[in-house]
């Protein structure tokens, strides 16, 4: 029923949309979004077309070879060639998969291999320039210079729409390459040419998303005059079917000058029949212009819910691009008939809409708390998808899920944080008993981290800490303790006193890994002894015990017991001094730095998510003016309106969500507590249009590049003296006014 409602909304938008290309007005919010931000440096975002939380991310691929880390999204701004356009991509992650069903238009001799970047003419690859490349939400275009073809892309939730404008030619081709995979491995592919304008098939592969099928249905707007397949290294003209490890297809047309051919491609994780149903529901009788208009209107309506007044052009562009990136993942992973895949099993349901791509080691911190304010509808679906892994699939909630598969990347069981945060904020439609059962199961299921060594959960339960014999043991203990606090809160809400007591004790386990001698959360052996002190200037010594070697962030990762954490460092004064030292002490490291830690402010690597809440901790030490100063510094120095404008992996919205919250003037230091720590606003005015029809407005009076300090605050006209604002105050609508000045209020 849920899926049918979403489908009706999508189709109705098509019917009422204006046919033709949407010309952006100067005041069009989409003009402030730059999808190229994050495609350079180590941002790992993609520039192609997608819809909010859609299954399709139709984007150019340039390099899919495993090990070329900066091409995790298939695209990097430094490349000078394009090998084609595939239908799904990860947004800002530190590892990769996907790139399903690549399509590439060419002219001339049929070539079935992509060729290399240094010799693009050796295959079907094309050169291009950024001067003739454009992108905005729901739309991407580029001129393929090697062929004189203009490629345009747009998308619906389950269908990719291509438009290729050819020169005059008797040899206008479209290559269909299901063997394309970003960092993944192919078992076999199938292509089947049906009639004179349709191709079906699939790819069976293995990668970060596990062993999986990607079924497709492809339809052309014009009958092709000839066709063929490729398999076992041989081109086979007039062949209609190929099944092999390298099976591909091609079709050929005669074209007039500037003749356009449209291609529509639907995907399904379950079956060709599912792909066909998805096609019929979203692409039948829909042309490229209609699909583009609908996609852009969907994004326009969503992004317009954040109404910014003032600020510089770059600030607005970073903010609105951040909104766009925050609403790309998680991703729909379900056919219109209710079929989906979970833990490598085909499933069907009607009680929720299934999503995947759960980068929760990152996103529990700010991405999903932001969605509890701005998109409770999808928050409910994400929570129910996670819960269903236990209730329906009879498996466990994931650590990091892609294509329904838990790849065990990173640490913790932060699904419980996402679910409890939603429940604590009153998001409707989540069964608390089912949620608790799934959360409890996650807290009892030891998993070997694929990125950081042993999970050590069984030892943690037995000893009260994760021993140093396990990988990233300090990080694991701290993250488990926070997650256990989330479970404790739900147990108390449900009146489960005994279980609440168990998880309360577990949530205090951070105390068991604190070394009172050196004042660090420190690796502790199974025999109870702490490891001997070692200098903190050698990455090789740090990385076995802290994720990315990031001891400086993890020294502050007790978000659920901030007062207890401050006591460990000597109370508020000692805590403030430790924060000061962290933000000012320059690192002089030896050894190889982990790729995920970057953007150093003193010794805190802001590019690594465990430290994202740390600037806000000054509030709790009684020095909120230092939070305000640091927030301003990070906004100005860790973000920029250019391709390399994100200091490290964007991570499915987390880097963007930090910027959004920190521009509004508050941040979720403790996801799961329905409060936000006050920071410092960036814009004179931001109005949040909430789903419940109310508006919450943030005013920053006298804000300027020098007036960065909060002098006074008013909530709905009354002076507000707390350094935390309640979630309910936001959801009830109203106005939070900051009066800003150039001098700190101490």
C-alpha positions as CSV (number, residue, x, y, z in Angstrom):
1,X,0.0,0.0,0.0
2,X,2.8,2.4,0.9
3,X,4.6,1.7,-2.4
4,X,1.4,2.2,-4.4
5,X,0.9,5.7,-2.8
6,X,4.4,6.7,-3.6
7,X,3.9,5.5,-7.2
8,X,0.6,7.4,-7.6
9,X,2.4,10.5,-6.4
10,X,5.2,10.0,-8.9
11,X,2.8,9.4,-11.8
12,X,0.5,12.3,-10.9
13,X,3.6,14.6,-11.0
14,X,4.3,13.3,-14.5
15,X,0.7,14.1,-15.6
16,X,0.7,17.5,-14.2
17,X,4.2,18.5,-15.1
18,X,5.0,20.8,-17.9
19,X,6.3,18.8,-20.9
20,X,9.7,20.0,-22.1
21,X,13.0,21.0,-20.5
22,X,12.7,22.9,-17.3
23,X,14.5,26.2,-17.6
24,X,15.8,27.2,-14.2
25,X,14.9,30.7,-13.1
26,X,17.5,32.8,-11.3
27,X,15.5,32.3,-8.1
28,X,15.2,28.5,-8.6
29,X,16.6,26.7,-5.6
30,X,18.1,24.0,-7.9
31,X,20.5,26.6,-9.3
32,X,22.2,26.7,-5.8
33,X,23.0,23.0,-6.0
34,X,26.3,21.9,-7.5
35,X,26.5,18.1,-7.8
36,X,30.2,18.5,-8.7
37,X,31.0,19.5,-5.2
38,X,32.7,16.4,-3.7
39,X,33.6,14.8,-7.0
40,X,37.2,16.0,-6.6
41,X,39.7,15.4,-3.7
42,X,38.5,12.5,-1.6
43,X,34.8,13.4,-1.5
44,X,33.8,10.4,-3.6
45,X,30.4,11.8,-4.7
46,X,28.9,11.3,-8.2
47,X,27.5,14.1,-10.5
48,X,24.8,12.1,-12.3
49,X,21.0,12.0,-12.0
50,X,19.0,10.5,-9.2
51,X,15.8,11.1,-7.2
52,X,15.6,11.4,-3.4
53,X,16.5,8.0,-1.9
54,X,15.9,6.4,-5.3
55,X,17.1,3.1,-6.5
56,X,18.7,4.7,-9.6
57,X,21.8,6.9,-9.6
58,X,22.5,7.2,-13.3
59,X,26.0,8.7,-13.7
60,X,29.1,8.5,-15.8
61,X,31.8,5.9,-15.1
62,X,35.5,6.7,-15.8
63,X,37.4,4.1,-13.8
64,X,36.0,1.0,-12.1
65,X,39.2,-0.8,-11.2
66,X,39.5,-2.0,-7.7
67,X,42.1,-0.1,-5.7
68,X,41.7,3.2,-7.4
69,X,40.2,4.6,-4.3
70,X,39.2,8.1,-5.5
71,X,36.9,6.5,-8.1
72,X,34.6,4.8,-5.5
73,X,31.6,6.5,-7.2
74,X,32.9,5.6,-10.6
75,X,33.8,9.3,-11.3
76,X,36.5,11.7,-10.3
77,X,36.8,15.3,-11.4
78,X,40.4,14.8,-12.5
79,X,39.6,12.2,-15.2
80,X,39.4,13.3,-18.8
81,X,37.5,10.4,-20.3
82,X,34.1,8.7,-19.8
83,X,33.5,5.0,-20.5
84,X,29.7,5.1,-20.2
85,X,26.7,5.6,-18.0
86,X,25.7,3.0,-15.4
87,X,22.6,3.0,-13.2
88,X,23.6,2.9,-9.6
89,X,26.4,4.5,-7.6
90,X,27.4,5.1,-4.0
91,X,27.5,8.7,-2.7
92,X,30.7,9.6,-0.9
93,X,31.7,6.3,0.5
94,X,35.2,4.9,1.2
95,X,34.7,1.7,-0.6
96,X,32.7,0.7,-3.7
97,X,30.4,-1.6,-5.7
98,X,27.5,-1.1,-8.1
99,X,27.9,0.5,-11.5
100,X,25.2,-1.8,-12.9
101,X,24.4,-2.0,-16.6
102,X,26.6,0.4,-18.4
103,X,25.3,2.1,-21.6
104,X,27.5,4.0,-24.0
105,X,26.6,5.7,-27.3
106,X,29.3,5.7,-30.0
107,X,29.7,6.4,-33.7
108,X,31.7,4.3,-36.2
109,X,33.3,0.9,-35.7
110,X,31.7,-1.3,-33.1
111,X,34.1,-1.6,-30.1
112,X,33.0,-3.8,-27.2
113,X,35.8,-3.1,-24.7
114,X,36.1,0.3,-22.9
115,X,39.8,0.9,-23.6
116,X,42.1,2.8,-21.3
117,X,42.1,6.4,-20.1
118,X,45.5,7.1,-21.7
119,X,44.3,5.5,-25.0
120,X,40.5,6.0,-25.2
121,X,40.5,5.3,-28.9
122,X,41.4,1.7,-28.1
123,X,37.8,1.1,-26.9
124,X,34.4,2.7,-26.7
125,X,35.5,5.3,-24.2
126,X,35.3,9.0,-25.1
127,X,37.1,12.1,-24.1
128,X,35.2,15.0,-22.6
129,X,35.7,18.4,-21.0
130,X,34.1,20.0,-18.0
131,X,33.3,23.0,-20.1
132,X,30.7,21.0,-21.9
133,X,29.4,19.1,-18.8
134,X,26.5,20.2,-16.6
135,X,24.7,18.8,-13.6
136,X,21.8,19.7,-11.4
137,X,19.5,17.7,-9.2
138,X,17.8,15.1,-11.4
139,X,19.8,16.0,-14.6
140,X,23.2,15.5,-16.1
141,X,24.6,16.2,-19.5
142,X,28.0,15.9,-21.2
143,X,29.3,16.2,-24.8
144,X,31.2,13.0,-25.7
145,X,33.9,14.7,-27.8
146,X,35.2,11.5,-29.4
147,X,31.9,11.0,-31.1
148,X,30.2,14.4,-31.2
149,X,27.3,12.9,-29.2
150,X,25.5,14.9,-26.5
151,X,24.5,12.6,-23.6
152,X,21.7,13.6,-21.2
153,X,20.5,11.6,-18.2
154,X,17.6,11.8,-15.8
155,X,15.8,9.3,-13.5
156,X,12.7,8.1,-11.8
157,X,13.0,6.0,-8.6
158,X,13.5,2.7,-10.5
159,X,14.3,3.8,-14.1
160,X,17.2,5.6,-15.7
161,X,16.3,7.8,-18.7
162,X,19.0,8.5,-21.4
163,X,18.9,10.9,-24.3
164,X,21.6,10.7,-26.9
165,X,21.8,13.4,-29.6
166,X,23.8,12.0,-32.5
167,X,25.5,13.5,-35.6
168,X,24.5,12.3,-39.0
169,X,25.7,8.8,-39.3
170,X,25.0,5.3,-40.7
171,X,26.9,3.9,-37.8
172,X,25.3,5.4,-34.7
173,X,25.7,2.7,-32.0
174,X,24.7,2.0,-28.4
175,X,26.9,-0.4,-26.4
176,X,25.2,-2.3,-23.6
177,X,27.8,-3.6,-21.1
178,X,26.4,-5.5,-18.1
179,X,30.0,-6.6,-17.1
180,X,30.7,-3.1,-15.8
181,X,31.2,-3.2,-12.0
182,X,32.9,-0.7,-9.7
183,X,35.5,-2.7,-7.7
184,X,33.3,-5.9,-8.0
185,X,33.7,-9.3,-9.7
186,X,31.5,-10.7,-12.4
187,X,30.2,-14.3,-12.3
188,X,28.2,-14.1,-15.6
189,X,26.0,-11.8,-17.6
190,X,23.0,-12.3,-19.9
191,X,21.7,-10.2,-22.7
192,X,18.6,-10.9,-24.8
193,X,17.6,-8.8,-27.7
194,X,13.8,-8.8,-28.2
195,X,12.2,-7.4,-31.3
196,X,13.7,-4.2,-32.7
197,X,13.7,-1.9,-29.7
198,X,14.1,-3.9,-26.5
199,X,16.8,-5.7,-24.5
200,X,16.5,-7.7,-21.3
201,X,19.1,-9.3,-19.2
202,X,21.0,-9.4,-15.9
203,X,24.4,-9.3,-14.3
204,X,25.4,-11.7,-11.5
205,X,28.3,-10.4,-9.4
206,X,30.0,-10.4,-6.1
207,X,31.3,-7.3,-4.2
208,X,30.7,-5.0,-1.3
209,X,27.0,-5.6,-1.8
210,X,27.5,-9.4,-1.6
211,X,26.5,-11.9,-4.3
212,X,23.6,-10.3,-6.2
213,X,21.7,-10.1,-9.4
214,X,20.9,-6.8,-11.3
215,X,18.1,-7.5,-13.7
216,X,17.3,-4.9,-16.4
217,X,14.7,-4.1,-19.1
218,X,15.9,-1.6,-21.7
219,X,13.7,0.1,-24.4
220,X,14.7,2.4,-27.2
221,X,12.6,5.2,-28.7
222,X,13.6,4.2,-32.2
223,X,13.9,0.7,-33.8
224,X,17.5,-0.3,-34.3
225,X,18.5,-1.4,-37.8
226,X,21.0,-4.0,-36.7
227,X,22.3,-5.6,-33.6
228,X,24.6,-8.2,-32.1
229,X,26.2,-9.7,-29.0
230,X,29.6,-10.2,-27.6
231,X,30.8,-13.1,-25.5
232,X,34.0,-15.1,-24.9
233,X,35.9,-12.3,-26.5
234,X,34.1,-12.4,-29.8
235,X,31.7,-10.0,-31.6
236,X,28.7,-11.9,-33.0
237,X,26.5,-9.8,-35.4
238,X,22.8,-10.7,-35.6
239,X,23.0,-12.9,-32.5
240,X,20.2,-12.1,-30.1
241,X,21.2,-13.9,-26.9
242,X,24.5,-14.3,-25.0
243,X,25.2,-15.8,-21.7
244,X,28.8,-15.7,-20.5
245,X,31.2,-14.1,-18.0
246,X,31.6,-11.2,-20.6
247,X,28.2,-11.2,-22.4
248,X,27.3,-7.8,-23.9
249,X,25.2,-6.4,-26.7
250,X,25.2,-3.6,-29.2
251,X,22.5,-2.0,-31.4
252,X,23.0,0.3,-34.5
253,X,21.0,3.1,-36.0
254,X,21.0,5.4,-38.9
255,X,20.7,9.0,-37.6
256,X,20.2,12.4,-39.1
257,X,22.2,15.4,-37.8
258,X,21.1,16.2,-34.2
259,X,18.7,13.3,-34.1
260,X,18.0,12.2,-30.5
261,X,17.4,8.6,-29.4
262,X,16.0,7.9,-26.0
263,X,16.8,4.9,-23.9
264,X,14.9,3.8,-20.8
265,X,16.4,1.3,-18.4
266,X,14.6,-0.2,-15.4
267,X,16.4,-2.3,-12.7
268,X,15.3,-5.0,-10.3
269,X,17.3,-6.9,-7.7
270,X,14.9,-9.9,-7.9
271,X,13.8,-10.7,-11.4
272,X,13.3,-9.7,-15.1
273,X,9.6,-9.7,-14.4
274,X,10.2,-7.2,-11.6
275,X,12.2,-5.0,-13.8
276,X,9.4,-5.1,-16.4
277,X,6.8,-4.1,-13.8
278,X,9.0,-1.3,-12.6
279,X,9.4,-0.2,-16.2
280,X,5.6,-0.3,-16.8
281,X,4.9,1.6,-13.6
282,X,7.4,4.4,-14.1
283,X,8.5,4.6,-17.7
284,X,5.7,3.4,-19.9
285,X,4.5,6.4,-22.1
286,X,6.9,8.7,-20.3
287,X,9.5,10.5,-22.4
288,X,12.8,12.0,-21.3
289,X,11.5,15.5,-21.0
290,X,8.6,14.4,-18.8
291,X,10.9,12.3,-16.6
292,X,13.4,15.2,-16.2
293,X,10.7,17.6,-15.3
294,X,9.3,15.2,-12.7
295,X,12.7,14.5,-11.2
296,X,13.6,18.2,-10.9
297,X,10.2,19.1,-9.5
298,X,10.6,16.4,-6.9
299,X,14.0,17.8,-5.9
300,X,12.7,21.4,-6.1
301,X,9.9,20.7,-3.7
302,X,12.2,18.9,-1.3
303,X,15.0,21.4,-1.2
304,X,12.6,24.3,-1.0
305,X,11.7,23.1,2.4
306,X,15.0,24.7,3.5
307,X,14.5,28.4,2.8
308,X,17.7,30.4,3.3
309,X,17.9,34.2,3.3
310,X,21.3,35.9,3.0
311,X,24.8,34.6,3.3
312,X,27.4,34.5,0.5
313,X,26.8,32.7,-2.7
314,X,29.4,30.1,-1.8
315,X,27.7,29.5,1.6
316,X,24.3,29.1,0.0
317,X,25.8,26.7,-2.6
318,X,27.5,24.6,0.0
319,X,24.4,24.5,2.1
320,X,21.9,23.6,-0.6
321,X,24.3,21.0,-2.2
322,X,24.6,19.6,1.3
323,X,20.8,19.2,1.4
324,X,20.9,17.4,-1.9
325,X,23.6,15.0,-0.8
326,X,21.8,14.3,2.5
327,X,18.7,13.1,0.6
328,X,20.5,10.6,-1.8
329,X,20.9,7.7,0.6
330,X,19.7,5.3,2.0
331,X,18.3,3.9,-1.3
332,X,15.1,2.3,-2.4
333,X,15.8,-1.5,-2.9
334,X,12.4,-2.9,-3.8
335,X,10.2,-3.5,-6.8
336,X,6.8,-2.0,-7.2
337,X,5.3,-5.5,-6.5
338,X,6.9,-5.6,-3.0
339,X,9.8,-7.9,-4.0
340,X,13.2,-7.1,-2.4
341,X,16.4,-8.8,-1.3
342,X,17.6,-9.0,2.3
343,X,20.7,-11.0,3.4
344,X,20.9,-12.6,-0.1
345,X,17.3,-13.9,0.0
346,X,14.4,-12.9,-2.1
347,X,11.6,-11.5,0.0
348,X,8.2,-9.8,-0.4
349,X,6.3,-7.6,1.9
350,X,3.5,-5.1,2.0
351,X,4.0,-3.6,5.4
352,X,6.9,-1.4,4.7
353,X,8.9,0.0,1.7
354,X,12.4,-1.6,1.7
355,X,15.6,0.5,1.6
356,X,19.2,-0.3,1.8
357,X,22.6,1.5,1.6
358,X,23.0,2.0,5.4
359,X,26.2,3.8,6.1
360,X,25.4,4.0,9.8
361,X,28.8,4.3,11.4
362,X,28.7,7.7,9.7
363,X,25.0,8.7,9.4
364,X,23.7,8.0,12.9
365,X,25.6,11.1,14.0
366,X,23.8,13.8,12.0
367,X,22.3,12.5,8.8
368,X,19.4,10.6,10.4
369,X,18.8,13.1,13.2
370,X,18.3,15.7,10.5
371,X,15.8,13.4,8.8
372,X,13.8,13.1,12.0
373,X,13.1,16.8,11.6
374,X,12.7,17.1,7.9
375,X,11.6,13.7,6.6
376,X,9.8,11.5,9.1
377,X,8.1,9.5,6.4
378,X,11.3,8.0,5.2
379,X,12.8,7.8,8.7
380,X,9.9,5.4,9.5
381,X,10.7,3.3,6.4
382,X,14.4,3.1,7.2
383,X,13.7,2.0,10.7
384,X,11.2,-0.6,9.6
385,X,13.5,-1.9,6.9
386,X,16.2,-2.4,9.6
387,X,13.8,-4.1,12.0
388,X,12.6,-6.4,9.3
389,X,16.1,-7.9,8.9
390,X,15.3,-9.6,12.3
391,X,11.6,-10.0,12.2
392,X,11.0,-11.0,8.6
393,X,14.4,-12.2,7.3
394,X,15.2,-13.9,10.6
395,X,18.7,-12.5,10.4
396,X,20.4,-9.6,12.2
397,X,20.4,-5.8,11.7
398,X,23.4,-4.7,9.7
399,X,26.5,-2.8,10.5
400,X,26.9,-1.4,7.0
401,X,24.3,-2.7,4.5
402,X,24.5,-2.4,0.7
403,X,22.0,-4.1,-1.6
404,X,20.5,-5.8,1.5
405,X,23.8,-7.4,2.4
406,X,25.7,-6.6,5.6
407,X,29.4,-6.2,4.6
408,X,30.4,-5.8,8.3
409,X,32.3,-2.6,7.5
410,X,33.2,-0.4,10.5
411,X,32.1,-1.1,14.1
412,X,29.2,-0.9,16.5
413,X,25.5,-1.7,15.9
414,X,24.4,1.8,15.1
415,X,21.1,0.7,13.6
416,X,19.9,0.8,17.2
417,X,20.8,4.5,17.4
418,X,18.9,5.3,14.2
419,X,15.8,3.5,15.5
420,X,15.9,4.8,19.0
421,X,16.5,8.3,17.8
422,X,13.4,8.1,15.7
423,X,11.3,6.6,18.5
424,X,12.6,9.1,21.1
425,X,11.4,11.9,18.8
426,X,8.0,10.5,18.3
427,X,8.3,9.4,14.6
428,X,5.1,7.4,14.1
429,X,4.7,3.9,12.5
430,X,7.5,2.0,14.4
431,X,6.5,-1.0,16.5
432,X,8.5,-0.5,19.7
433,X,8.4,-4.2,20.8
434,X,9.6,-5.3,17.4
435,X,12.3,-2.6,17.5
436,X,13.5,-3.7,20.9
437,X,13.7,-7.3,19.9
438,X,15.8,-6.4,16.8
439,X,18.0,-4.1,18.8
440,X,18.6,-6.6,21.5
441,X,19.5,-9.2,19.0
442,X,22.0,-6.9,17.4
443,X,23.7,-6.3,20.7
444,X,24.2,-10.0,21.2
445,X,25.5,-10.9,17.7
446,X,29.3,-10.7,17.4
447,X,30.5,-9.8,13.9
448,X,34.0,-9.7,12.5
449,X,34.5,-6.2,11.2
450,X,35.6,-6.3,7.6
451,X,37.5,-3.0,8.0
452,X,38.9,-3.0,11.5
453,X,39.4,-6.6,12.6
454,X,37.6,-8.5,15.3
455,X,34.4,-7.1,16.7
456,X,35.1,-8.5,20.2
457,X,31.4,-8.2,21.3
458,X,31.4,-11.5,23.2
459,X,34.5,-10.4,25.1
460,X,32.9,-7.0,25.7
461,X,29.8,-8.7,27.2
462,X,31.9,-10.9,29.4
463,X,34.6,-8.5,30.5
464,X,32.9,-5.2,30.3
465,X,35.3,-4.0,27.6
466,X,36.7,-5.1,24.2
467,X,40.2,-6.4,24.9
468,X,43.2,-5.2,22.9
469,X,43.6,-8.6,21.3
470,X,40.7,-7.5,19.0
471,X,41.1,-4.9,16.3
472,X,40.1,-1.3,17.1
473,X,39.3,-2.4,20.7
474,X,39.0,1.1,22.2
475,X,36.7,2.3,19.5
476,X,34.6,-0.8,19.7
477,X,34.1,-0.5,23.5
478,X,33.1,3.2,23.3
479,X,30.7,2.6,20.4
480,X,29.1,-0.5,21.9
481,X,28.6,1.4,25.2
482,X,26.7,4.2,23.4
483,X,24.6,1.8,21.4
484,X,23.7,0.0,24.7
485,X,22.6,3.2,26.1
486,X,20.1,3.5,23.2
487,X,18.8,0.0,24.0
488,X,18.5,0.9,27.7
489,X,16.3,3.9,26.9
490,X,13.9,1.8,24.9
491,X,13.8,-0.9,27.5
492,X,12.9,1.8,30.1
493,X,10.2,3.2,27.9
494,X,8.7,-0.3,27.5
495,X,8.9,-1.0,31.3
496,X,11.5,-3.8,30.8
497,X,13.3,-3.1,34.1
498,X,15.6,-6.1,34.2
499,X,16.8,-5.6,30.6
500,X,17.1,-1.9,31.2
501,X,19.4,-2.6,34.1
502,X,21.5,-4.9,32.0
503,X,22.0,-2.3,29.3
504,X,22.5,0.5,31.7
505,X,25.5,-1.4,33.1
506,X,26.8,-2.1,29.6
507,X,26.4,1.5,28.6
508,X,28.9,2.4,31.4
509,X,31.6,0.1,30.0
510,X,33.5,3.2,28.7
511,X,34.7,3.5,32.3
512,X,36.5,0.1,32.0
513,X,38.7,1.2,29.2
514,X,39.7,4.6,30.7
515,X,43.3,4.7,31.8
516,X,43.4,7.0,34.8
517,X,47.2,7.2,34.6
518,X,47.5,8.6,31.1
519,X,44.0,10.1,30.9
520,X,43.0,8.3,27.7
521,X,40.6,5.6,26.7
522,X,43.2,3.0,26.3
523,X,43.7,-0.5,25.0
524,X,43.3,-3.1,27.7
525,X,44.2,-6.7,27.5
526,X,42.2,-9.7,28.3
527,X,44.1,-10.2,31.6
528,X,42.8,-6.8,32.7
529,X,46.1,-4.9,32.3
530,X,46.3,-1.8,30.2
531,X,48.9,-1.8,27.5
532,X,52.1,0.0,28.4
533,X,52.1,3.7,27.4
534,X,53.5,4.5,24.0
535,X,54.0,7.8,22.2
536,X,51.1,9.1,20.1
537,X,53.1,10.1,17.1
538,X,53.2,6.8,15.3
539,X,50.2,5.8,13.2
540,X,51.3,2.1,13.3
541,X,50.9,2.1,17.0
542,X,47.5,3.8,17.0
543,X,45.7,2.1,14.1
544,X,45.4,-1.3,15.7
545,X,43.4,0.1,18.7
546,X,41.4,3.1,17.3
547,X,39.5,3.3,14.0
548,X,41.8,5.2,11.6
549,X,44.2,5.6,14.6
550,X,41.9,8.5,15.7
551,X,42.6,8.5,19.5
552,X,41.9,12.2,19.7
553,X,38.3,11.9,18.6
554,X,37.6,8.8,20.6
555,X,38.9,10.5,23.8
556,X,35.6,12.4,23.5
557,X,33.2,9.7,22.3
558,X,30.9,9.2,25.3
559,X,28.0,11.2,24.0
560,X,25.5,9.5,26.3
561,X,27.3,10.3,29.5
562,X,29.0,13.7,29.0
563,X,29.0,14.6,32.7
564,X,30.7,11.3,33.5
565,X,33.2,11.9,30.8
566,X,34.0,15.4,32.0
567,X,34.7,14.0,35.5
568,X,37.3,11.6,34.1
569,X,39.2,14.6,32.8
570,X,39.0,16.6,36.1
571,X,35.6,18.2,35.7
572,X,34.6,21.1,33.5
573,X,37.9,23.0,33.8
574,X,40.0,20.0,33.0
575,X,37.6,19.0,30.2
576,X,37.9,22.5,28.7
577,X,41.7,22.3,28.9
578,X,41.7,19.0,27.1
579,X,39.5,20.3,24.4
580,X,41.8,23.3,24.0
581,X,44.8,21.1,23.8
582,X,43.1,18.9,21.2
583,X,42.3,21.8,18.9
584,X,45.7,23.5,19.2
585,X,48.3,20.8,19.6
586,X,49.9,20.2,16.2
587,X,50.6,16.6,15.3
588,X,54.0,15.5,14.3
589,X,53.3,12.0,13.1
590,X,55.4,9.2,11.6
591,X,54.2,6.3,9.5
592,X,51.5,6.0,7.0
593,X,48.3,8.0,7.7
594,X,45.0,6.3,7.3
595,X,43.1,7.6,4.3
596,X,40.0,8.3,6.3
597,X,41.5,10.7,8.7
598,X,42.1,14.3,7.5
599,X,41.1,17.9,7.9
600,X,43.1,18.4,11.1
601,X,42.4,21.1,13.5
602,X,45.3,20.7,15.9
603,X,45.1,16.9,16.5
604,X,41.4,16.5,15.7
605,X,40.8,15.1,12.2
606,X,37.4,16.6,11.2
607,X,37.3,14.5,8.0
608,X,36.8,11.4,10.2
609,X,33.2,11.3,11.6
610,X,33.9,10.3,15.3
611,X,35.0,13.8,16.0
612,X,32.0,15.6,14.5
613,X,30.4,16.3,17.8
614,X,33.6,17.4,19.6
615,X,33.4,21.2,18.8
616,X,30.0,21.3,20.6
617,X,31.4,19.9,23.8
618,X,32.6,23.3,25.0
619,X,29.0,24.0,25.8
620,X,29.0,21.4,28.5
621,X,32.3,22.7,29.9
622,X,30.8,26.1,30.4
623,X,32.6,27.7,27.4
624,X,30.0,27.9,24.6
625,X,31.8,30.8,23.0
626,X,34.6,28.4,22.1
627,X,32.0,26.1,20.4
628,X,30.8,29.1,18.4
629,X,34.3,30.1,17.3
630,X,35.2,26.6,16.3
631,X,32.0,26.0,14.3
632,X,32.7,29.1,12.3
633,X,36.3,28.0,11.6
634,X,35.2,24.5,10.4
635,X,32.5,25.9,8.2
636,X,34.9,28.3,6.6
637,X,37.9,25.9,6.3
638,X,36.6,22.4,5.8
639,X,34.0,23.1,3.1
640,X,34.2,24.9,-0.2
641,X,32.0,25.4,-3.3
642,X,34.3,23.5,-5.6
643,X,34.9,19.9,-6.7
644,X,37.4,19.2,-3.9
645,X,35.3,21.2,-1.4
646,X,34.6,18.3,1.0
647,X,37.6,17.5,3.2
648,X,37.2,13.7,3.0
649,X,34.5,11.1,2.0
650,X,31.1,12.7,2.1
651,X,29.8,9.4,3.5
652,X,26.1,9.2,2.4
653,X,25.2,12.7,3.8
654,X,27.1,12.8,7.1
655,X,29.6,15.5,6.1
656,X,26.7,17.5,4.6
657,X,24.4,17.1,7.5
658,X,27.0,18.4,9.9
659,X,27.2,21.6,7.7
660,X,23.5,21.9,7.6
661,X,23.0,21.6,11.3
662,X,26.0,23.9,12.0
663,X,24.6,26.5,9.7
664,X,21.2,26.4,11.4
665,X,22.8,26.9,14.9
666,X,22.3,23.5,16.6
667,X,23.6,20.0,16.4
668,X,22.6,16.4,17.7
669,X,25.5,15.7,20.1
670,X,23.7,12.7,21.5
671,X,21.5,11.0,18.9
672,X,18.7,9.4,20.9
673,X,18.2,12.4,23.2
674,X,15.5,14.7,21.7
675,X,17.6,17.7,22.2
676,X,20.2,19.6,20.2
677,X,23.3,21.5,21.4
678,X,23.3,25.2,20.5
679,X,26.1,26.3,18.1
680,X,26.3,29.4,16.0
681,X,24.1,30.1,13.0
682,X,25.5,31.2,9.6
683,X,22.6,32.8,7.8
684,X,20.5,35.8,8.7
685,X,17.4,33.6,8.3
686,X,16.6,30.0,7.6
687,X,13.0,28.7,7.5
688,X,12.4,25.0,7.8
689,X,9.1,23.9,6.2
690,X,8.1,20.8,8.2
691,X,6.0,17.8,7.1
692,X,3.4,18.7,9.7
693,X,2.7,22.0,7.9
694,X,4.5,24.1,10.5
695,X,7.5,26.3,10.0
696,X,10.5,26.6,12.3
697,X,12.6,29.7,11.6
698,X,16.1,30.6,12.8
699,X,17.0,34.3,12.8
700,X,20.5,35.5,13.3
701,X,20.3,39.2,14.1
702,X,23.4,41.3,13.4
703,X,25.2,38.2,11.9
704,X,28.4,39.0,10.0
705,X,31.8,37.7,9.3
706,X,33.0,39.3,12.6
707,X,29.8,38.9,14.6
708,X,30.2,35.2,15.3
709,X,29.4,35.0,19.0
710,X,25.9,34.5,20.5
711,X,25.0,37.4,22.8
712,X,21.4,36.4,23.5
713,X,18.7,34.0,22.3
714,X,15.0,34.2,22.1
715,X,12.6,31.3,21.6
716,X,9.2,32.4,20.4
717,X,9.8,35.9,21.7
718,X,11.0,34.8,25.2
719,X,14.6,35.0,26.3
720,X,16.2,31.5,26.0
721,X,19.1,30.7,28.3
722,X,19.6,27.0,27.7
723,X,22.4,25.7,25.5
724,X,20.1,22.9,24.3
725,X,16.9,23.2,22.3
726,X,14.2,20.5,22.5
727,X,13.2,18.6,19.4
728,X,9.6,19.4,20.2
729,X,10.3,23.1,20.1
730,X,11.4,22.7,16.5
731,X,8.6,20.4,15.5
732,X,6.0,22.7,17.0
733,X,7.1,25.5,14.8
734,X,8.0,29.0,15.9
735,X,11.2,31.1,15.9
736,X,14.6,30.8,17.5
737,X,16.3,34.2,17.3
738,X,20.0,34.7,17.9
739,X,21.5,38.1,18.6
740,X,25.1,38.0,17.4
741,X,28.1,40.1,18.3
742,X,31.9,40.4,17.8
743,X,32.8,39.7,21.4
744,X,32.4,36.3,23.2
745,X,30.1,36.1,26.1
746,X,32.1,34.3,28.8
